[in-house]
């Protein structure tokens, strides 16, 4: 599993980007599935690194900051959309 972590992260990121572009071009129903699969792949790597904290401490801290930023952006979009 350890040697495939980078590939899973990159493929998850690419799928999320494809999903976002599909959402912008067509509609949310087309972009939802690649986004979900990409986020699931990213979740797998996130959980693996979380259970091996000592080895991936620096990357875990970066992932936590990225998650907090994403949550803040989503909350801001929900608040200002009202």
C-alpha positions as CSV (number, residue, x, y, z in Angstrom):
1,X,0.0,0.0,0.0
2,X,2.8,2.4,0.9
3,X,4.3,2.5,-2.6
4,X,0.9,3.3,-4.2
5,X,0.0,6.2,-1.9
6,X,1.3,8.9,-4.3
7,X,-0.5,7.3,-7.3
8,X,-3.8,7.2,-5.4
9,X,-3.4,10.8,-4.3
10,X,-2.6,12.0,-7.8
11,X,-5.4,10.0,-9.4
12,X,-7.9,11.3,-6.8
13,X,-6.8,14.9,-7.5
14,X,-7.2,14.4,-11.2
15,X,-10.6,12.9,-10.8
16,X,-11.7,15.8,-8.6
17,X,-10.5,18.3,-11.2
18,X,-12.3,16.5,-14.0
19,X,-15.4,16.5,-11.9
20,X,-15.2,20.2,-11.2
21,X,-14.7,20.9,-14.9
22,X,-17.6,18.7,-15.9
23,X,-19.8,20.5,-13.4
24,X,-18.9,23.8,-14.9
25,X,-19.4,22.7,-18.4
26,X,-22.5,20.5,-18.2
27,X,-24.2,20.1,-14.9
28,X,-23.7,18.8,-11.4
29,X,-24.9,15.3,-12.1
30,X,-22.1,14.7,-14.6
31,X,-19.4,16.1,-12.4
32,X,-20.6,14.5,-9.2
33,X,-19.3,11.0,-9.9
34,X,-15.7,11.7,-10.8
35,X,-15.5,14.1,-7.8
36,X,-16.9,11.4,-5.4
37,X,-14.5,8.8,-6.7
38,X,-11.6,11.2,-6.5
39,X,-12.5,12.2,-2.9
40,X,-12.8,8.6,-1.9
41,X,-9.3,7.8,-3.3
42,X,-8.0,10.8,-1.4
43,X,-9.8,9.6,1.8
44,X,-8.1,6.2,1.5
45,X,-4.7,7.8,1.5
46,X,-5.7,10.3,4.2
47,X,-6.8,7.5,6.5
48,X,-3.7,5.4,5.8
49,X,-1.4,8.3,6.7
50,X,-3.5,9.1,9.8
51,X,-3.0,5.6,11.1
52,X,0.8,5.9,10.4
53,X,1.1,9.3,12.0
54,X,4.8,9.1,13.0
55,X,5.9,8.4,9.4
56,X,3.6,11.0,7.7
57,X,3.3,13.7,10.4
58,X,4.2,16.7,8.1
59,X,1.9,15.5,5.3
60,X,-0.9,14.9,7.9
61,X,-0.6,18.5,9.1
62,X,-0.8,19.8,5.6
63,X,-3.9,17.6,4.9
64,X,-5.6,18.9,8.0
65,X,-5.0,22.5,7.0
66,X,-6.3,21.8,3.5
67,X,-9.4,20.1,4.9
68,X,-10.0,23.1,7.3
69,X,-9.7,25.5,4.4
70,X,-12.1,23.5,2.2
71,X,-14.6,23.4,5.0
72,X,-14.4,27.1,5.5
73,X,-14.8,27.7,1.8
74,X,-17.9,25.5,1.7
75,X,-19.4,27.2,4.7
76,X,-18.8,30.6,3.2
77,X,-20.5,29.5,0.0
78,X,-23.5,28.2,1.9
79,X,-23.8,31.4,4.0
80,X,-23.4,33.9,1.2
81,X,-25.7,31.9,-1.1
82,X,-28.7,32.4,1.2
